[in-house]
Amino acid sequence: MEVDDEGRARCPDCGEFAVETMVSPLTGSLIRRGPCCENCQRKRDEAEKAKEKERALAKARYRRENIETLMGRAGVSKRYLGCSLDNYRGKVPDRRPAFITGPPGIGKTHLAVAYLREDLLAHGEEHCRFLRTVDLLKSIRDSFDDRSGDSEKRLLDYYGARVPFLVLDDLGAEKVSDFVLQTLYDLLDRRYGECLDTLITSNLTLEELAVHYLGHGDRLASRIAGMGPTLILRGKDRRWQG
């Protein structure tokens, strides 16, 4: 390592003797305090920030150009891939709700998928998932073939504590059983405890869910209410209107 009379090392970027040195406490030899001089370090930092900005822009561009593919990977079915806030037939709330309730065909799933689209565009596919409640319960039930219980635990850990934004569609459409009650409460309680964003749709109101889920109903409804605003949609089934 080259040093000048004042003990400063030559900067590998600009070639000037401008890098402060110190004695290594381990070897006793002279070492640089940094990889380059302060001026060159600022240039390196600025270049890295520019690269990070370009990478972010490239990721955002990729998400926009491949949004429907990403939505499919997140669990959205083909029928809803075109759903967005722009083509939602209704007033978009100022704040994203945590629970959307209303009669069938009123646009609950459309709005939920539209919010998931926005989340995908902002954060990428690893940030969010869309699940029909019946599909989630079936996946967990099918995992019972693993007698160790690890598969069930992995699914609950993943959806309950690792997915930052989860859309759980059509809650209340499944057949109620002890397994359903315990699984749903476990999932929602975990997400509530971890402060993870959750958006649930249902034909039932919170009061009706409290009755529907029997002994667990009040606790389930309370967890959902605590996750964020409730949006109540009213109107006629749009599927019948053409």
Steps between C-alpha positions, in 0.01 A plus 500: 500500500641836398493779760631856503711665768189576704388136498216541251443221249447538128133494399433218250240715320662840452863409573547777759658441841178578681397184688549508876682200646519325835692221667311171501438383860527140378811502282672824597535596134382819335156477336258739329214642708279472193507359148561843344517871581195696618438668165515172310283331763232763441519427128471127569196560722335717236568240231352225718189708569459556127531125439243428775260751345545342157443152645183622672375657177576179311308294757204738485502486119511119507205488742292733283574306183434160660235588755246236397763226509602613848138509612456143381807392696355672807189281474254714303284298257476589130157661531636772731837572340369818338360646822640837603397805697458686172231265368328436832130591469457687823657755728850403607548561875757753611661232715544132416252296704581183691151353461263534204147371543192505280268280294630271222601661171543851638875527426669389823753273332564753223591766755713262705693390191541863395669575833722195456597632155611828659700310761668289232596809301647662808674206667520195271353153499664375820315767697142380452274201444137447399313201643145380495420393854387155383830446315705595804308260721529223240876547477536475875267202520693323222820555694374261765649218290830616645465328836774712657278808475785701346308579179203643690734706716689632195177611331373677812839657563522620141151644462469598864832671558706539181278642224495880547165546320243219479164514323265237644200475270146385578531435870193319632433295185670193645325233706549567870682237703733490799794485258375806309437699816839427654694549175341833414542634851863389510572663162328830574631520854855460374459765234335734751784445747767560233321817376495363144269654238198281430200559276202267546186482288174339607131494421448513876532802726721489808191447714390211278850349509491512879190279489617287207821389673331394821727497804789660310281755326534793736879464516531465122282803437697697758832414335368603158357826635836579658689459173362814338192669352191311390346582162132413450394474135135520404311446176383230265695206362685643197540156345124494435503846348724413208 
